[in-house]
Amino acid sequence: MRLTILGCAGSLPGPHAAASGYLLEAEGFLLGLELGNGTLAELQALRDPFDLDALLFSHLHPDHCADFSALTVLRRYHPAPPYERRPRRLPVYGPAETPARLANAYAPHESERRETDLSDVYEFHTLSTRGTAIGPFEVTCFPMDHPTEAFGVRVSHGGRTLAYTGDTGPCAAAGELAMGVDLLLAEASWTDSPTRPPGVHLSGRQAGELARRAGAQRLLLTHIAPWTDRAEVLAEAEAEFPGTRLAEQGAVYDL
């Protein structure tokens, strides 16, 4: 299983830094996790976007799905899309409101929405806590603690497991998500402080605690806001989980 970072800025893109977006690949199958602001440009620099075999959204805040509208334009209007080697309709997995919310983002005017539900280019599936196969991956979702419906995602293949927190505050489900994984890709939006609002994000310290308590093998921090000191977040996490690393845009990690 191979993880590629398309973007890892939190809450919004930063200077030369895309928001949340990741690729997971195994057996020639390419699964996209998130497609936040700026990630489609990064994807095009690395791969043909038509190489995507499926796309999954942990939740529907813009920094995780904003570039979906641009992907829709590409899939609908590219003058020579390679449909001869890829199905026209891309499977998309997300929370229950995904089809309606993404159609609204693509076509904000009512007259436009009456003419499109995006089903010409996408095949929508609702995430659930039951395990499901997406290509060669076994995917299990866990409800996270965030202001909107949000999931953490556990992806297994070939005896290896990656857990991705999406956005969440500390919660029991995050511990289940991360239990014994080979790689924990955890958000760490800010430094630790008792004044942080609950049920929104993890601090560096909380991400490190999560990895340590869950017995994860590796911890990779992502979703750090542009105004947050990345070195401070890393130091907090390393104090709890030595060997923690920061996700880097364009980096590739093998499991």
Backbone torsions as a table, in degrees:
resi	resn	phi	psi	omega
1	MET	NA	132.7	-177.8
2	ARG	-122.8	129.8	177.9
3	LEU	-107.5	129.2	175.5
4	THR	-120.1	134.1	-179.2
5	ILE	-93.7	112.7	174.2
6	LEU	-83.3	-35.0	179.6
7	GLY	-165.6	149.3	-176.2
8	CYS	-145.3	17.7	173.9
9	ALA	-76.8	146.8	-176.0
10	GLY	-103.7	138.1	174.5
11	SER	74.9	-29.0	174.8
12	LEU	-166.0	162.2	175.4
13	PRO	-71.2	154.4	175.8
14	GLY	-110.5	-175.8	177.4
15	PRO	-59.6	118.7	-179.4
16	HIS	56.5	29.4	-177.0
17	ALA	-138.7	115.1	178.7
18	ALA	-74.9	159.0	174.8
19	ALA	-76.5	-161.3	-170.0
20	SER	-65.9	128.6	174.4
21	GLY	-172.2	134.4	-174.8
22	TYR	-145.1	155.0	173.7
23	LEU	-122.3	138.0	171.4
24	LEU	-121.0	130.9	-176.2
25	GLU	-132.2	137.4	173.5
26	ALA	-159.1	140.1	178.2
27	GLU	53.7	33.3	178.6
28	GLY	78.7	3.5	179.9
29	PHE	-98.2	131.4	-175.7
30	LEU	-114.5	113.9	179.0
31	LEU	-107.1	124.3	174.2
32	GLY	-90.2	133.8	173.1
33	LEU	-113.5	109.2	-179.1
34	GLU	73.0	157.0	175.9
35	LEU	-153.0	65.8	-177.3
36	GLY	-76.1	-179.7	-176.0
37	ASN	-52.5	125.1	175.5
38	GLY	89.9	-9.1	-174.0
39	THR	-77.5	-28.2	178.8
40	LEU	-65.3	-36.7	175.8
41	ALA	-62.3	-43.2	178.8
42	GLU	-65.8	-39.2	177.5
43	LEU	-60.8	-43.8	-179.5
44	GLN	-64.9	-28.6	178.1
45	ALA	-71.7	-23.0	-175.7
46	LEU	-106.2	-37.1	-172.5
47	ARG	-145.0	164.6	167.7
48	ASP	-75.7	121.2	-179.6
49	PRO	-56.5	-23.6	176.2
50	PHE	-71.2	-7.4	175.0
51	ASP	-74.1	-16.0	178.4
52	LEU	-59.4	130.8	176.3
53	ASP	-98.2	-22.8	177.9
54	ALA	-164.4	160.4	-178.9
55	LEU	-138.1	136.6	-178.3
56	LEU	-129.2	134.5	176.1
57	PHE	-114.0	125.9	177.0
58	SER	-70.6	-35.1	175.4
59	HIS	-163.0	179.6	-165.9
60	LEU	-114.2	27.6	169.4
61	HIS	-73.1	146.8	-171.6
62	PRO	-56.3	-34.6	-178.2
63	ASP	-69.7	-1.9	176.5
64	HIS	-115.2	-13.7	-175.4
65	CYS	-144.1	6.1	-172.0
66	ALA	-59.6	-33.7	-176.2
67	ASP	-81.4	3.2	176.5
68	PHE	-62.3	-38.7	179.0
69	SER	-61.6	-40.6	177.8
70	ALA	-66.7	-37.7	176.2
71	LEU	-62.3	-36.5	178.2
72	THR	-62.8	-44.0	177.0
73	VAL	-58.8	-45.0	-179.6
74	LEU	-60.7	-46.7	-175.9
75	ARG	-71.5	-29.3	-179.3
76	ARG	-82.9	-38.0	-165.2
77	TYR	-118.7	-0.7	175.6
78	HIS	-55.6	131.1	-174.2
79	PRO	-66.7	-21.7	-179.3
80	ALA	-142.0	60.1	-179.6
81	PRO	-66.7	140.2	-174.3
82	PRO	-81.2	59.3	-178.0
83	TYR	-66.7	-17.6	179.8
84	GLU	-66.3	-19.2	179.5
85	ARG	-120.3	-5.1	176.2
86	ARG	-135.7	139.6	176.8
87	PRO	-59.7	148.6	-179.8
88	ARG	-65.1	-39.5	-174.6
89	ARG	-95.4	119.5	-179.4
90	LEU	-87.6	127.7	175.2
91	PRO	-66.4	130.4	-179.9
92	VAL	-127.2	125.9	-178.8
93	TYR	-111.9	135.3	-179.7
94	GLY	-170.4	-178.5	176.2
95	PRO	-58.4	169.3	-172.3
96	ALA	-56.8	-35.2	-175.3
97	GLU	-85.7	5.6	-172.9
98	THR	-54.7	-51.2	-177.4
99	PRO	-58.2	-45.4	-177.5
100	ALA	-70.7	-43.2	-177.6
101	ARG	-64.8	-42.4	-178.2
102	LEU	-74.4	-31.1	173.3
103	ALA	-65.5	-39.4	177.6
104	ASN	-64.4	-39.0	179.3
105	ALA	-66.2	-37.3	-177.8
106	TYR	-77.0	-38.9	-175.3
107	ALA	-130.6	81.3	-172.1
108	PRO	-69.0	-21.0	-178.5
109	HIS	-89.3	140.9	-174.6
110	GLU	-57.5	-39.8	-178.8
111	SER	-62.3	-37.8	176.5
112	GLU	-67.2	-43.3	-177.2
113	ARG	-63.4	-31.6	179.3
114	ARG	-65.4	-22.3	-176.4
115	GLU	-99.5	-3.2	-178.4
116	THR	-147.3	137.5	169.1
117	ASP	-125.8	10.9	177.4
118	LEU	69.6	2.2	-177.8
119	SER	-71.9	-9.5	175.9
120	ASP	-72.8	-24.7	-178.0
121	VAL	-120.4	-10.5	-178.7
122	TYR	-132.0	152.6	173.5
123	GLU	-120.5	107.2	-170.9
124	PHE	-88.7	141.0	176.9
125	HIS	-133.7	138.3	-179.3
126	THR	-88.5	130.3	176.3
127	LEU	-66.5	146.0	174.6
128	SER	-145.5	171.6	-179.7
129	THR	-80.8	-3.1	173.3
130	ARG	-80.9	141.4	178.7
131	GLY	-65.1	145.9	178.2
132	THR	-142.0	150.1	176.6
133	ALA	-91.0	128.2	171.5
134	ILE	-122.3	104.3	-172.0
135	GLY	58.5	-131.6	-179.9
136	PRO	-83.7	-1.0	-175.5
137	PHE	-93.4	141.3	168.3
138	GLU	-98.8	120.0	-172.3
139	VAL	-117.2	127.7	176.1
140	THR	-124.7	134.4	-176.2
141	CYS	-110.9	146.6	-179.9
142	PHE	-128.8	130.3	178.5
143	PRO	-68.2	129.2	-177.8
144	MET	-102.5	172.7	-177.5
145	ASP	-99.6	96.8	-174.9
146	HIS	-150.8	157.8	-174.7
147	PRO	-64.2	-17.7	175.7
148	THR	-121.8	169.5	177.1
149	GLU	-58.8	122.7	-173.8
150	ALA	-145.8	146.5	-177.6
151	PHE	-127.5	144.4	161.6
152	GLY	-91.1	151.1	-172.4
153	VAL	-126.8	128.1	177.8
154	ARG	-111.0	121.2	-174.1
155	VAL	-121.1	125.0	-177.9
156	SER	-122.1	144.9	175.5
157	HIS	-163.4	133.9	173.1
158	GLY	57.9	34.7	179.3
159	GLY	81.0	4.5	178.4
160	ARG	-116.2	148.2	-177.5
161	THR	-136.2	133.2	172.1
162	LEU	-112.4	137.3	172.2
163	ALA	-116.9	134.1	178.4
164	TYR	-121.6	122.1	-175.0
165	THR	-74.0	-21.2	-164.4
166	GLY	59.5	-145.5	177.9
167	ASP	-104.1	131.8	-178.5
168	THR	-166.0	151.6	162.9
169	GLY	-86.1	172.8	177.5
170	PRO	-59.2	135.0	179.0
171	CYS	-161.0	160.9	-178.1
172	ALA	-62.6	-36.2	-178.5
173	ALA	-63.9	-31.4	177.4
174	ALA	-64.2	-36.3	176.3
175	GLY	-64.6	-40.8	176.2
176	GLU	-64.3	-43.8	178.9
177	LEU	-54.8	-44.1	-170.9
178	ALA	-90.6	-3.8	-171.1
179	MET	-57.8	113.9	172.1
180	GLY	67.1	19.7	-175.1
181	VAL	-76.2	157.2	176.6
182	ASP	-73.7	-35.5	178.5
183	LEU	-143.1	126.5	174.3
184	LEU	-105.9	114.9	174.9
185	LEU	-96.4	100.1	-170.1
186	ALA	-115.6	135.8	172.5
187	GLU	-68.1	147.7	175.7
188	ALA	-150.2	77.6	-167.1
189	SER	-71.2	-26.1	-172.8
190	TRP	-151.5	172.2	174.1
191	THR	-78.8	163.3	-173.7
192	ASP	-78.2	137.0	177.7
193	SER	-163.1	141.1	177.9
194	PRO	-67.1	-11.1	-179.8
195	THR	-89.0	-4.3	179.3
196	ARG	-66.3	139.5	179.4
197	PRO	-68.1	140.8	179.7
198	PRO	-75.4	158.1	173.3
199	GLY	68.9	32.8	-179.9
200	VAL	-129.6	-62.2	-174.5
201	HIS	-141.8	170.0	172.4
202	LEU	-99.5	148.1	168.5
203	SER	-88.7	172.6	174.3
204	GLY	-58.6	-43.9	179.2
205	ARG	-61.6	-44.5	-178.7
206	GLN	-65.9	-35.7	176.3
207	ALA	-65.3	-42.4	177.2
208	GLY	-63.0	-42.9	176.5
209	GLU	-60.3	-42.5	179.2
210	LEU	-59.0	-48.1	-179.2
211	ALA	-63.3	-42.2	-179.0
212	ARG	-65.6	-48.4	-177.7
213	ARG	-66.9	-32.4	-178.6
214	ALA	-83.3	-10.0	-178.9
215	GLY	71.2	32.6	176.7
216	ALA	-67.2	151.2	178.7
217	GLN	-81.5	-39.7	-178.9
218	ARG	-138.2	150.8	177.7
219	LEU	-127.6	127.9	178.8
220	LEU	-123.8	121.8	-176.4
221	LEU	-91.7	136.8	-179.6
222	THR	-140.6	179.4	175.7
223	HIS	60.1	39.0	176.7
224	ILE	-87.2	124.8	-175.9
225	ALA	-63.1	147.4	-178.8
226	PRO	-58.3	-26.5	-179.4
227	TRP	-89.6	0.6	-179.3
228	THR	-95.6	140.9	177.4
229	ASP	-75.1	109.5	-176.9
230	ARG	-62.5	-36.3	-179.6
231	ALA	-64.5	-38.3	179.0
232	GLU	-67.9	-41.8	177.5
233	VAL	-61.1	-45.1	179.4
234	LEU	-61.8	-43.6	-179.4
235	ALA	-61.5	-40.8	177.7
236	GLU	-61.0	-45.6	-177.9
237	ALA	-67.4	-41.3	-178.3
238	GLU	-65.3	-29.5	177.3
239	ALA	-63.9	-27.7	178.4
240	GLU	-97.8	-30.7	-175.0
241	PHE	-141.7	87.7	-179.0
242	PRO	-56.8	141.7	-179.6
243	GLY	93.4	0.7	176.1
244	THR	-56.6	143.8	177.0
245	ARG	-126.2	156.8	173.2
246	LEU	-90.3	134.4	171.6
247	ALA	-63.6	142.3	179.6
248	GLU	-125.7	133.2	179.9
249	GLN	-57.9	130.3	-179.4
250	GLY	88.0	-9.5	-177.7
251	ALA	-74.6	154.0	179.6
252	VAL	-124.3	134.5	-178.6
253	TYR	-128.2	128.3	178.5
254	ASP	-99.1	138.7	176.1
255	LEU	-108.9	NA	NA
